[in-house]
Amino acid sequence: QKNPLLDIAMGLLTNPQTGGLSGLAGTFTKKGLGDAMGWWISTGQNLPVTGQQVQQALGGDLIQQFARQMGSSKEDVSGGLASLLPEIIDKLTPNGQLPPQDSLQQALGMLAKTLSSR
């Protein structure tokens, strides 16, 4: 069974127009969430973020677009991404570094299978 929120999160990490994972890290940093992103990438514990912070970082228009796509509320989408993104990014960066783009695709594929089987 497909998880549309997982698909959205994976899309954010692989979208070449936004720079993939490194672009997302840059966006979060510009919007004042660089500390949280740094914790997710590091080898330590993940710093939690709220749905409101994710919405602030990604922009309300994008969250609204995802909400329409899923037939859900902006709050559900941003809250879901707030719980998914730290976990996904943490697992993609086990050594505390952003992976090269080519290995990122492969890692995302394996991670998507693991997360969707829950």
N, C-alpha and C positions, 0 to 999 in steps of 0.2 A: 504494500500500500504506500502510495506516494505521500510525502509530507510537503505541502506547498511552501510552508515557511522555511523548511530546510532547503528547498530549491531556490528560494529567494536569497537566503544567506549565501549559498554556494555561488549564485549568480553575482552577488556583490564582490565576492572574492576572486572571480575569474573574468569580470567584465573588462575587456581591453580599453574601452572608452574611459573608464574611471581609474585605470592603472592597476586593477586587480588588488591583491592583498596589500602591496606596498602603497598603492594609491589610497586605499581605504585607511591605512595607517596614517597617511599624510592628512587626509580629511579629518579624521578624529583629532589629530594633533592641532590642526588649524582651528578646530571648534572647541578647544580647551579640554579635550579628553585624551591628550597624549599620555598622561600618567597611566590611565586605565589600559590603553593599548600597549604601553610598555610592559605592564604587569602581565598581560595576556601573552605577549611574545616571550617574556623572560621565563626562566625555569622555575620561578617561585609560584606562590599562590596567585590566583586571579582576583583582581580588584573588580567588584561588581559595579554595574551601571544600571541606571533605571531606564525604563522605556522612554521617558521624557528626554533623557540625555541622548539616547540613540536617535530620537526624532530630531533633536537639536543638531546633531552631527550630520545626519543624512538629509535633513530638510523635510518639512511637513508635506510638500508636494509629492516627493518620492514615496514617503510612507503611505500617503493617501492612495497613490497609484497601486501600491502593493495591496492595500486593504481592499480596493475595488476588485483587483485580480483574484483575491482569495474569498471575497464576499464576507469580509470581516471588518472589525473596527480598527481605526488607527491605533488605539490603545492596545488591542490584542496583538497587532503586528509589531509595534515598537517594543512591547513587553516581551514578546516571543524572541525577537532579535536580541534583546538585552540579555536573555538567558542563553541563547544559542551561540552568538558570536564569540563570547569569551572562551567557551568550551572548544569550538571549532578552531579558533586561531591558536589557542594553547596547544592543541593536538598537532597542528600543522607546523609548529615551531618548537619541537622538543629540545633543540639545542640552544634556544634563546635567540635564534636568528631567522630572518625571513628566508624561505627557501627560494631557489631559482624558479622562474616561471614554469619551465618544462617539468620539473619534479613536483611543482605545486599541483598541476593538473592530475597527475597520477595519485598523489596523496589525497586530494579531494575526492577522487573516485572511490578509493578504499574507505575513506572516512564516511562518505555518504552511505555506503552499504552498511557500515557498522551502526551509524546513528539511525538509519531508517528501519533497522531490524528490531529496534527497542519497542 
